[in-house]
């Protein structure tokens, strides 16, 4: 088979695949362009669909987590829904685009305008973990108050160590609370337009959450120690 014949057959195959009419001058390039255009649209649509599904899963989780504060729940679910709406509108625009250059430009916005994987998902998880830690701190604070009453009522017993351990417990709780309390608001304020600078805030948040978690673990250990001191 000669090279010319192979090229002719290839052109015919493209025309047949795209539903074009009889082979003529310029028909193959136009058909090939349309194939590439539709392929680009499908890739963009798939990328958007993956992100929308991830955002919807986060929204469902945010609505069901009991330890998430109502204010943070409302703010977070609103932001997640806004991104779902925005991505859905962007997908509609992409599917209506008439040339590859426009599709490429709009497809780039999937990342630059939303930052779902590198920003939205990490910040949503950070808000949830922050509220869980603050909830734990609140419960341990109430326990500390009950232990303080138990110490006051422990007549005829040396409570020196119990008081010392309780003081350490309260110190740990104060540290955890002061560290974690600012985090949800700082995270919710992050926007895609602020990336990659926002990455620094995410890293600082992870460090603060680890610090808060460690302080809470130590506080829980101290609470058990106070109980043991009073036996």
C-alpha positions as CSV (number, residue, x, y, z in Angstrom):
1,X,0.0,0.0,0.0
2,X,1.4,3.4,-1.0
3,X,1.8,6.3,1.4
4,X,-0.8,8.3,-0.6
5,X,-3.4,5.5,-0.3
6,X,-2.8,5.2,3.5
7,X,-3.3,8.9,4.0
8,X,-6.5,8.8,1.9
9,X,-7.9,5.9,4.0
10,X,-7.0,7.7,7.2
11,X,-8.9,10.8,6.1
12,X,-11.9,8.7,5.1
13,X,-11.9,7.1,8.6
14,X,-11.9,10.4,10.3
15,X,-14.7,11.7,8.1
16,X,-16.7,8.6,8.8
17,X,-16.2,8.8,12.5
18,X,-17.3,12.4,12.8
19,X,-20.3,11.9,10.6
20,X,-19.1,14.3,7.9
21,X,-20.3,14.3,4.4
22,X,-18.4,13.2,1.3
23,X,-14.7,13.7,1.3
24,X,-13.7,17.0,-0.1
25,X,-11.1,19.7,0.3
26,X,-10.9,20.9,3.9
27,X,-13.4,18.3,5.2
28,X,-10.8,16.2,7.1
29,X,-9.2,19.0,9.1
30,X,-12.6,20.3,10.1
31,X,-13.7,16.9,11.2
32,X,-10.5,16.3,13.2
33,X,-10.9,19.6,14.9
34,X,-14.4,18.8,16.0
35,X,-13.2,15.4,17.3
36,X,-10.5,17.2,19.4
37,X,-13.0,19.8,20.5
38,X,-15.4,17.2,21.8
39,X,-12.7,15.2,23.4
40,X,-11.4,18.3,25.3
41,X,-15.0,19.0,26.5
42,X,-15.3,15.4,27.8
43,X,-12.0,15.7,29.7
44,X,-13.1,19.0,31.3
45,X,-16.5,17.6,32.1
46,X,-15.0,14.5,33.8
47,X,-12.7,16.7,35.8
48,X,-15.6,18.9,37.0
49,X,-17.7,15.9,37.8
50,X,-15.0,14.4,40.1
51,X,-14.8,17.7,41.9
52,X,-18.5,18.1,42.3
53,X,-18.9,14.6,43.7
54,X,-16.1,15.3,46.2
55,X,-17.7,18.6,47.3
56,X,-21.1,17.0,47.7
57,X,-19.6,14.2,49.9
58,X,-18.1,16.9,52.0
59,X,-21.4,18.8,52.2
60,X,-23.2,15.6,53.4
61,X,-20.5,15.0,56.0
62,X,-20.6,18.6,57.2
63,X,-24.4,18.4,57.7
64,X,-24.2,15.2,59.7
65,X,-21.2,15.8,62.0
66,X,-22.7,16.6,65.4
67,X,-19.5,18.3,66.8
68,X,-19.4,20.9,64.1
69,X,-20.6,24.2,65.4
70,X,-23.8,25.5,63.7
71,X,-22.0,28.7,62.6
72,X,-19.2,26.8,61.0
73,X,-21.6,24.2,59.5
74,X,-23.6,27.0,57.9
75,X,-20.5,28.8,56.5
76,X,-18.9,25.7,55.3
77,X,-21.9,24.2,53.5
78,X,-22.6,27.5,51.9
79,X,-19.1,27.7,50.5
80,X,-19.2,24.1,49.3
81,X,-22.5,24.6,47.6
82,X,-21.2,27.8,45.9
83,X,-18.4,25.8,44.4
84,X,-20.7,23.1,43.2
85,X,-22.9,25.8,41.6
86,X,-19.9,27.5,40.1
87,X,-18.4,24.4,38.6
88,X,-21.7,23.3,37.2
89,X,-22.1,26.7,35.5
90,X,-18.5,26.4,34.2
91,X,-19.2,23.0,32.8
92,X,-22.3,24.3,30.9
93,X,-20.1,27.1,29.4
94,X,-17.4,24.6,28.4
95,X,-20.0,22.4,26.7
96,X,-21.1,25.4,24.7
97,X,-17.7,26.6,23.7
98,X,-17.0,26.5,19.9
99,X,-13.3,26.3,19.7
100,X,-10.4,24.5,21.4
101,X,-8.7,27.7,22.6
102,X,-11.8,28.7,24.6
103,X,-12.3,25.2,26.0
104,X,-8.6,25.2,27.1
105,X,-9.0,28.6,28.8
106,X,-12.2,27.6,30.5
107,X,-10.8,24.3,31.6
108,X,-7.9,26.1,33.2
109,X,-10.5,27.8,35.4
110,X,-11.4,24.5,37.0
111,X,-8.2,24.7,38.9
112,X,-7.5,28.4,39.2
113,X,-11.0,29.5,40.2
114,X,-11.8,26.6,42.6
115,X,-8.7,24.8,43.9
116,X,-10.9,22.0,45.1
117,X,-8.2,19.4,45.9
118,X,-5.4,21.6,47.2
119,X,-7.5,24.1,49.1
120,X,-11.3,23.5,49.5
121,X,-11.0,19.9,50.7
122,X,-8.1,20.5,53.2
123,X,-9.7,23.6,54.6
124,X,-13.1,21.9,55.1
125,X,-11.4,19.0,56.9
126,X,-9.5,21.5,59.0
127,X,-12.7,23.3,60.1
128,X,-14.2,19.9,61.0
129,X,-11.2,18.8,63.0
130,X,-10.9,22.1,64.7
131,X,-14.5,22.0,65.9
132,X,-14.0,18.4,67.1
133,X,-11.0,19.4,69.2
134,X,-12.8,22.4,70.6
135,X,-15.8,20.2,71.5
136,X,-13.4,17.8,73.3
137,X,-11.8,20.7,75.1
138,X,-15.3,21.8,76.3
139,X,-16.1,18.4,77.6
140,X,-12.8,18.1,79.4
141,X,-13.4,21.6,80.9
142,X,-16.7,20.4,82.3
143,X,-15.0,17.3,83.7
144,X,-12.3,19.5,85.3
145,X,-15.1,21.5,87.0
146,X,-16.6,18.4,88.4
147,X,-13.2,17.2,89.6
148,X,-12.7,20.6,91.3
149,X,-15.9,20.1,93.2
150,X,-14.8,16.6,94.1
151,X,-11.6,18.0,95.5
152,X,-13.5,20.5,97.6
153,X,-15.7,17.8,99.0
154,X,-12.8,15.4,99.8
155,X,-12.8,16.0,103.5
156,X,-10.1,14.4,105.7
157,X,-7.9,13.6,102.7
158,X,-4.7,15.1,101.4
159,X,-5.7,16.7,98.1
160,X,-2.4,18.5,97.4
161,X,-1.5,16.3,94.4
162,X,-5.0,16.3,93.0
163,X,-5.0,20.1,93.1
164,X,-1.6,20.2,91.3
165,X,-2.7,17.8,88.6
166,X,-6.0,19.7,88.2
167,X,-4.1,22.9,87.7
168,X,-1.9,21.3,85.1
169,X,-5.1,19.9,83.4
170,X,-6.6,23.4,83.2
171,X,-3.3,24.7,81.8
172,X,-3.3,22.1,79.0
173,X,-7.0,22.9,78.2
174,X,-6.3,26.6,78.0
175,X,-3.4,26.0,75.7
176,X,-5.5,23.8,73.4
177,X,-8.4,26.2,73.3
178,X,-6.3,29.2,72.6
179,X,-4.4,27.4,69.8
180,X,-7.5,25.9,68.0
181,X,-10.2,28.6,68.5
182,X,-8.9,30.9,65.7
183,X,-8.5,28.2,63.2
184,X,-12.1,27.7,61.7
185,X,-12.5,31.4,60.9
186,X,-9.0,31.6,59.4
187,X,-9.7,28.5,57.2
188,X,-13.1,29.7,56.1
189,X,-11.6,33.0,54.9
190,X,-9.3,31.2,52.5
191,X,-10.2,31.7,48.8
192,X,-8.9,30.1,45.6
193,X,-7.7,33.5,44.5
194,X,-5.3,33.6,47.4
195,X,-3.5,30.4,46.4
196,X,-0.7,29.5,46.7
197,X,-0.2,31.9,49.6
198,X,-3.2,30.1,51.3
199,X,-1.0,27.0,51.4
200,X,1.0,28.5,54.2
201,X,-2.2,28.9,56.3
202,X,-3.1,25.3,55.6
203,X,0.3,24.1,56.8
204,X,0.2,26.3,59.9
205,X,-3.3,25.0,60.6
206,X,-2.1,21.4,60.5
207,X,0.7,22.2,62.9
208,X,-1.8,24.0,65.3
209,X,-4.2,21.0,65.2
210,X,-1.4,18.6,66.0
211,X,-0.4,20.9,68.9
212,X,-4.0,21.1,70.1
213,X,-4.5,17.4,69.8
214,X,-1.4,16.7,71.9
215,X,-2.5,19.1,74.6
216,X,-5.9,17.5,74.8
217,X,-4.4,14.0,75.1
218,X,-2.2,15.3,78.0
219,X,-5.3,16.9,79.5
220,X,-7.2,13.6,79.3
221,X,-4.3,11.8,81.0
222,X,-4.2,14.4,83.8
223,X,-8.0,14.1,84.3
224,X,-7.5,10.4,84.9
225,X,-4.6,11.2,87.2
226,X,-6.8,13.5,89.3
227,X,-9.4,10.8,89.6
228,X,-6.7,8.4,90.8
229,X,-5.4,11.0,93.3
230,X,-8.8,11.2,94.9
231,X,-9.2,7.5,95.5
